[in-house]
Amino acid sequence: MQEINIVREIQTLLDSDLTAYRIGKDTGVDNTLIRRLKSGERPVENISVKVAQKLLDYRYKVIKDDRVCDE
């Protein structure tokens, strides 16, 4: 079984060209939190499991092989 580095996977999403507004709108996560995560003001390691799950699910939905997929 392959181990997933959740922080790295979420960081991939945050480093993508997707805006905080878009990520927040699509996931239901507050876009202020997303902006703080994207800027590094708040560490990914400090988010709740619930938020991490939403971001991880979204990352796998929209990013394939480090490329953002349009829906």
FENFENVEN-V97842 format. One record per backbone hydrogen bond with DSSP energy under -0.5 kcal/mol. NH is the residue of the N-H (numbers start at 0). CO is the residue of the C=O. If there is no record, write none. Layout:
nh=[NH & NH]
co=[CO & CO]
This chain:
nh=[5 & 8 & 9 & 10 & 11 & 12 & 13 & 14 & 15 & 22 & 23 & 24 & 25 & 26 & 27 & 33 & 34 & 35 & 36 & 37 & 38 & 39 & 39 & 40 & 41 & 45 & 46 & 51 & 52 & 53 & 54 & 55 & 56 & 57 & 58 & 59 & 60 & 61 & 62 & 63 & 63 & 64 & 66 & 68]
co=[3 & 4 & 5 & 6 & 7 & 8 & 9 & 10 & 12 & 18 & 19 & 20 & 21 & 22 & 23 & 29 & 30 & 31 & 32 & 33 & 34 & 35 & 36 & 35 & 35 & 42 & 43 & 47 & 48 & 49 & 50 & 51 & 52 & 53 & 54 & 55 & 56 & 57 & 58 & 61 & 66 & 62 & 63 & 61]
